[in-house]
């Protein structure tokens, strides 16, 4: 960096930092779908077994998702501050398909996170396996509200 002005050094340093960050992000994305990184291995363990039948394989993901939904409790919170959202699934372009709203006071958050991680991992594998494409907009979690003692997504955002 000898012979460069201070502004040129700053630009070069920032460019190198940005390239490093992009490289790390690409590395993380490439490892998400690699074998052993969430690859389905069998029923009953939070993972799916690919059958070659796309509809049947999606049904397995929906079953995992249903297990996660069974953990969710929306009642029991005293204020909206106790309500939470959790991302569900993994669209092909990244990000969740939607969000669940739940009461953190009455929901086993660790069990929910574990089940939703399994859903997202299975869906990433499914997307890679079947070469699924999706839109790339960023989906924000809903604003939560407490209505009648139940956590809900606020409508009309």
N, C-alpha and C positions, 0 to 999 in steps of 0.2 A: 504494500500500500504506500510505499515510498513514492514521493512525487505527486501524490494526490492532494487536492485541497481538502480542507475540513468538511465542506458540504459534500464533496465527492465521496469521501470516506464514509460519511453518514449514510448516503444513498447506497453505497456498496454494502455496508454492514446490514442495513435493513433488507436489502435484496437477498443477501445470503440467509438471513434469519427467516424471511418469508419462504424461500425455497426449502429450507430445512423443515419448516412447519408443514408445508405442502407434502413433502416427502414422507413425513411421519403419518400424516392423514391418509395418504394413499397406501402406505404399508398397512395401517390398521384396517382399511377397507378391504384390502386384498386378502387379509388373514381371516376376515369374518366368514368367508365361504369356503375356507380351506378344510380338507378332511381333518378330523380330530378337533376342530374348532367349533363344536356344536353340531357335528354331523349326526343325523338320526341313527340310532342303533337298536331301538326296540320299544314295543308298547309297554306302558306302565311305568316308564322311567322319565316321563316328560319329554320324550322325543318321538319321532315318527320313523316308520320304515317305508321307504319309497317302493311302491308296487309297480310303477310304470303306468298306472291309471291316474291321470291328473285329477279327475273328479274324486276318486277314492282317497287320494293323498291329501286333497284339500279338506275332505271330511275329517281326516285325522287332525288337521290343524284346528278346525272348528271344535273338535272334541277337547283339545288342549285348552282352547279359549274358553269353552264352557266350564272347564274345571277352575280356571282363574275367576270367572264370573261368580262361581259358587262361593268363593271366599269373600267376595265383596259384600259389605254391609253398609247401607246408606243411612240407617237410623241410629240414634243414640248420641249424636253430637249436640252440644249445647249452643254452639255458635258456628258460623261459617268458617271461622279461623281453624276449626278442627276438621274441616272437609279437605280432601285432597283429590288430585287427579293422577291417573296412571296411564302411560302410553300402552297401546295395544297393537301388536303386530309389527311388521316391517315391510313397507312398500318397496318395490324393486328399485326405485330411485332414492330410497332412504326415507327415514322418518316413519312414524306410526300411521296406521290406518285411521285410528280414532283414539279417544281417551275415555276411560271409565272414571266415574266420580264415586268416591267412597268416604266413609267416616273413619278417620284414623283411630278414633277412640275405640271403635268396636270391630274393626277389621284387622286381621293378622297381616300387617303390612309386609313382613318378611316372607310369609308364605305366598302372598299375592305377587310380590316382586319376583320370587323364584318361578312361579307359574308363568308370569308374563314374559320373563326372560326365555323360558322354554318355547313359548309361542313365537316370539320374535326370532329366535335361532332357527326354529323349524321353518318359519316363513322365509327367512333369508335363504335357507337351503332349497326350499321349494322354488323360489324365484330364480335361483341359479340353475337348478335342475331342469326347469321347464322354460327357461329363458323369458321370464315374465318381464314386461315393461310397464312403467307407470308414469304418471305426471310427477313433476318435481317441485310442486309448490310446497311451502313450509306450512304445516298444520300446527296451529297454536293450541295449547290446552284451553278448555273452556274456563270461563270465570265461574266459580262455584258460589252457590247460595244455599242457605238453610231455609227450607219451607216445610212447616208442620213437623219440625224435628228431623227432617230427612235431607241429606245432602243431595243437591241436584245441580246440573249444569244450568247456568243462567241463560235464558233465551233472549233473543233480540240484541245480541252483542253488536 
